[in-house]
Amino acid sequence: MTFGGQRTMHTVATILLATPHPDAVAALLTSLSRSGYACRLTSPDTLSSAIAQEAPDILLLGPGFSGNLLETALHSAANAPCPALLLAAPGDEAAVLSAQEHALAGILPWPDSIDALPYYLHPLTRLATMQSELARRQQTCHLPATAAGHGNPSLSDPPASVLIISTHPSVASLQATLAPEVDVTTAPDTFSAQSLMEGRRFDACIMVPDTDREALFDLCLQIRRNPRLFNLPVLFLDDEQPLKALSMGASHGLPLSASAADLRFALRTLVQRQRQRWALRQAMEQTRSAPFASPIAREAYNSQFMDQYARAFLAERAHPHAFAIVGLLFAGVDAIEHEFGADAEQNLIAQIAQWLTLLVRAEDMVVHLDGARFCVILPDTPPEEAALVMNRIAGVISNTDFAVRDVYRVVTVWPYVVPMDLTLCQQAPSLATEVIQVLESKTALL
């Protein structure tokens, strides 16, 4: 159940676009701006200084780079603390090979990819959010800054675990192309694929439609809506409907006739991105320790941490990105305390914290306020999107049967989702106190 809410405009991400031909990207700049991106344009000779000054979330190179100019730009991109994409003219094999050597986050044909570009930018935006959020939490905890996740882009160290979903005749040659660096598992249909994905962790998934494209499109959508799998990279190999595959949740699209080099490069960038996400998640988990973890729910931060975080970051009115704040009250927890005692209640609260932390994104912060009250801070997220996501997660938890210690029956809880007014939260002396008061007022009649 949702109460209240607030709609705000926000910047999705900051993009630095470098090109020797600025007139050629006027339409692209307009399109990105309309999509919520703050775009900065720079020339090749000022690229390095612009990266340092602008601190972009994403770097776009091209079009128009070639020769020594391209090599210099790629060197700057490789040393930038943000992911970089190259927009290359179709058939420019020299540019593609150079970009592969410098381990860029991706290569897109220009101008053919202008409609597909937003789909490729979204996962890079989320990765940039994770990096920024790690820096914020480390600063709040007074921990040294670390560049988690910047590691070996190889597919074989360790071997990438990849699931191929298809009965297409090309699967055998696809496996041969990826061997021996990739540990390949195959699934003939979406049902067996779902079972495999629920049972183990894959670095990426490759879908090759045979006759039933719609089934694979639907699986892409299910993956993006699954709280545990939503970050799984999906490489879609198909000569038809590439934009539809991206719109349904595929991470990257290639024609079935793509060269082995293009296939391996696309898969390598997706695997590297996924491993970087896991490394960032692990680094963020290290910030959730004493004295900043809840003494009852160790999987959640405590109110002290949230207030320090809020004073440092949420109070910055000029911050261009959105922060959504959502409060949660879990009805049914108090009844367990009344019937079975405080130990049982605390065990249930700890399990709720575990579920929340498992179901939200790594960059989302779960805070245990007191009793059955929690709060989730979602960085770079519009309030309406945050409410939708948290209601979906609340639905999962409301359908979960908890096994509480020393309670010899199934326990269920009923979550109430309360989106917060960010303006009031920014003005409050204590964010934790403000959220508790709003939760009390919104749920007083429950």
N, C-alpha and C positions, 0 to 999 in steps of 0.2 A: 504494500500500500504506500502511496506517495502523498506527501503533503507539501504544499508551497512550491517554490522554485523561482529561478531568475534567469533571464536570457541576456547574454552579453555578447558583444563583438570582440574578437580576439585575433591575434596573429598566430597562424598555424606554425610557421617557421620562417627563419631568415635565410634567404638564398643569395649567394654571391654568384653572379653570372659574368664570366670572363669571355670576351670575344673580340677579335680584331675587326669585326664588321657589325657595329651596334645597330645599324639600320635594319639588318636582317632579323633581329630578334624583337622588334617593336611589338608585334602581335603576341609573341610568347610572354613578354613582360606584362602586357595587359591581361592576358589569360591567367597568369599566375597571381597577379594582384587581385583579380576578381575571386580567386579561389582562397584568398586569405593569406597568401604568402607576402612577406615584406622582401622586395627584390632590390638588390644593389647591383649596379653595372660597373664593371671595371675593364681596363684595357690590359693586354698581355704584359706590358712593361711595368704596370703597377700592381700586378697580381699578388706577389708575395707580401707587399706592405698592406694591401687591402685585406688579405686574410687575417693579418695580425690586428688591424684596426677594427674591422667589422665583426670579427669572431662569428662567422656565419654558422648556421646549423647544417647547411648543405652547400656544396660547391658544384656549379655547372660550368663545364668547359665547352666552348664552341657555339656556333659552327665557325669554320674558317681557319682553324689551326692546321699547320702543316710544317714539315721540316724541323729546323732548329727551334722555331717558335713553339711547336707542339712539344718537343722534348723538354724545353724549359718549363712550359706550363704543367706538364705531367710530373716533373720533378717537384714543383711547388705543391701540386695536388697531393702527391704521395707523402709529403711532409706536413700536410695540413691536419689539424686535430678533428676534422669532420669528414664524412663520406663525400666522394666526388663522382660525378657522372660525366661521361664524354658524349657530346652530340656530334656524331660523325656522318659525313656524306655517304650514301650507299655505295659500296664498292671500294671504299677507301681502306684497303687491307693494311696499309702501312700504319695508319692511325690506330686501327683495331689492335694490331700486334703490339704497338708501343703501349697502348693502354693496358693490355693484358700483362705486359712485363712490369708495369708499375702498380699492378694490383688495384686498379680502380674499382669502385663499387658497382660499376656497370657501364655498358656502352649501348647507346640507342641511335638508330638511324635518323638522320635529319634531312628534310622536315617531316618524314613519314610518322615519327613518333609523337608529334605535338599533341594529338588527342590522347595518347596513352601515357604521357609524361606524369600526370597527377597520380596515376596508379603506382608508378615506380617511386614517386617521391614520398608517398605515405609511409611505407616501412622505414625509409631512411629518416623521416621526421621523428618516428617513434624511437628509433635508435639514438638520435640526437637528444631526445627528451630523457632517455635513460642515463645518458652520459652527464647531462646537466643536473639531473636529480641526484646522481651519485655524488657529484661535487657539492651540492647543497647539503646533503646529509653528512658528508665527511666534514664540512665546515662547521655544521651545527654540533657535531660530536668532537670537534677539535682534533680530527684525525688528519694525517698527511694525505694530500691529494694523490690519487693513483690513476693511471690510465688503463683501467681494467679492460680486457678484451682485445687489445691491440696485439695480435699474435700471428702465428704462422698461418698464411693463407692456403697452405697445401691441403689437398684432399686426403692425403695418406698418412698424416701425422697428427693424431691417430687416424686410422681409416674412417672415412665418412660412412655413416649408416643411412642408407637411402632406400626408400620404399618405392617400387615401380608398380603402378596400378594400370594394368592393360592386358588384353589378349591379342593385341596387334602383332602381326608377324615380325615387326621390327624389334621386338623386345629382346630377342636373342642377340642381335647385332649391337643393340644399345648396351646390354650387359658386357659384351666383349669390349666395347669402347671404354667403359668405365673401369673394367678390371685392369690390374689387381688392386688399384688404390682405393676402390670403393667397395664397401660391404653391402651388396645388393640383396634385398628381399623383394619377392614379387607377390602380387595379389591379383587374381584373375577378375575380381569384381569388387564393387564398393562395399559389399557386406563383409567380406573377409578382410578388406583393407581397414575398415573401421575397427574390427576386432584386433588387428595387429597394432594399430595406432593407440588403442586404449591400453594395450598390454606392455608396450615398450616405447622407448624414446628414439625418434629418428631425427637426423640432422636436416633432412629434406625429403620431399616427395616428388616423384615424376609421374605425370598423368599423360597417357597417350590414348586418345579416343579411337575406338575401332568402329563401332556402329552407333553406340548410344552416348552421344556427347552430353545430353541433358543429365544423365546420371552422374557424370563427372562434374558438370557445372554445379549440380546440387550438392555433391560432396565437398566441393570447394567452399560453398556457402556454409555448410554445416561445420567445417573446420574453423572458419572465421567466427562462428557463433559459439563455438565450444570454449568454455572458460579455460580449459587445460591445453587445447591445441591451437588456439587462435594465432599464435606466432609461427606455426610450422610453415616453412617456405614451400611453395608449390611451383614446380616448373611444368608448364603446359606445352606439350609438343603437338602442334596441329597446323595444318595449312589453311584452315578455315576459322572464321570467327575469333580472331585473336583478341579483339577488344572485349568481346563478351566474356571470354575466359578471365580477363583481368577484372572486369566489372563484377564477376561472381566470386572473386577472391584469389585468383592465381597471382603468384608473386612475379612471375616472368613468363613470357611467351616466346617460343621459337618455332619456326617451321619444321616440319618433320624431316625435311631435307637439309637441315643445318649441318655444318661441318663438325667434325669431331672436336676441333679446337674451340669453336663457338659454344658447343654443348658443354665442354669441360669448364670453360671460363664462366659461363652462366651458373653452372652448378657450384663451382668453387666460390663465387661471390655469395651465393645464397647460403652455403654451408658456413662460410666464414662469418656472415652476419648472424646466423643462428647461434654459433658458438660464442660470438661476442655478447649476445644477449644473455646467455647463461653465465658468462664470466661477470658481467655487470650485475646480474641478479645475486650471485654469490658475494660480490663485493658489498652490495647494499645490505645483505643479510648480516654482514660483519658489523655494521653500524647499529644493529638492533641487539645490543648487549647492555649489561649493567654499566652505568646507572640509568640507561634510557629505555630498557625493556620493562613492560608491565610485570610486576611481581607475581601476578596471578596468571596472566596470559602471555607467556614468554615469546609467542609468535607475533606479538603486537608491541608497538611503542607505547610509552606512557604519556600522561598529560604534560609532564615537565618537558619532555622532548618536543612535543607539538607546540608548546608555547614559545620555546626558544627558536624553533624553526619559523614560526609565524612572525616573531619579532624581526627576524633576519630577512625574510623573503616576502611573506604575504603583505607586509605593510608597505612594500615598495609600490606606490601607486603608479609609477611610470613603467612598471614591468610590462613588456609587450605581450607576454603569453598569459593564457587563462589558467586559473586554478579553480577547480570545482571542489566544493566541500559538501559531503553528504553524511548526515548523522543516521545512526541505526539503533533502534531499540528492539530487543528480542523478548517478546512476551512469552511467558512459560518458564523463564529462568527462576523468577522469585518463587514460583510454586514448588520447584525442586528443593529450594533452600528451606521452605516451610515444612515440607514433608520428610526430607532426608538429611537436612543439615547443611552447614556451610561448606564442608569438604566436597560434597556432591555438587553443590552449586559452582564451586570454583573449578572443579573438573569439567563441568559442562561449559563454563565460560572459556576455559583454555581450548576446548575442542572447537568452539565457535570461532575463536581467533585463528586456529589452524586452518579451518575451512575458508575463512575470509582471505587469509594470506595466500592460500593456494589458488583461489579463484580470481583474485584481482591481478592486474598486471604488475610486473616487478617494480615499475616506477611509482605505483600507487601506494600510499602510506596508510596502513591500518593502525589505528590508535585505540587502545582500551581506555575509556574515560573512567567509568566506575560501574560496578554491578553489571547489569545487562545492557549498558550503553556503550556504543562504539562510534568511531568516526573514521571516515576514509577521505584522504586528500588525494585528488586526481590531478596531477600537473598537466598543463597543455591540453585541457579537455573542456569543451563547452558544457555549461551546466545541464542542458537538455540531454546531451549524450551521456553525461555522468549518471543522471537519473535513470536513463534507459538501461545502462549497464548494471547499475546497482540493483534495480528491480529484477533483472534477469538473475543476478547472483542470489538475491533474496529468495527467488523462486526455487533455486537449487537447494538452498539451506532449509527452506520450509518443507521440502520433500525428503529431507535426510533423517534417517533414524539414528539417534545418538545412543551409544552404549556407555552410560555413565557409571563410574566406579561405585560399587555398593548399591546401585539402583537396579533391581532385578525386573525391569520392564523396559520396553522401548520408550525413549524420550524424544519428543518433537518440540520445536520452538516456532514462533510466528514472528518474522521480522517486519518491522515498520521502517520504511525508508523516508527520510526527511531531508530534502535538499536545502542547503543553507544559503542565506543572502550574503554574498561575498563582501558587499559594502559594509554591512554590520559587523561581519567577522574581522574586517581590516581595522575597524574603529574600536573594537573591544579590547580592554586591557589584557584580558586572558581569553584566548581562543577556546580553550577547553571549557571554561566556565560559560562562555557564550553558547557553545553547542549544547551543553547540558541543559541550560535554561530553555533553549528553543525546543529541545526534545521533550522536556517536561511540559511546556505549554501546548505543544502540538499533540501530545499523546495523553494528556491529563484525563480524558474521558474514556480511555481504553479499559 
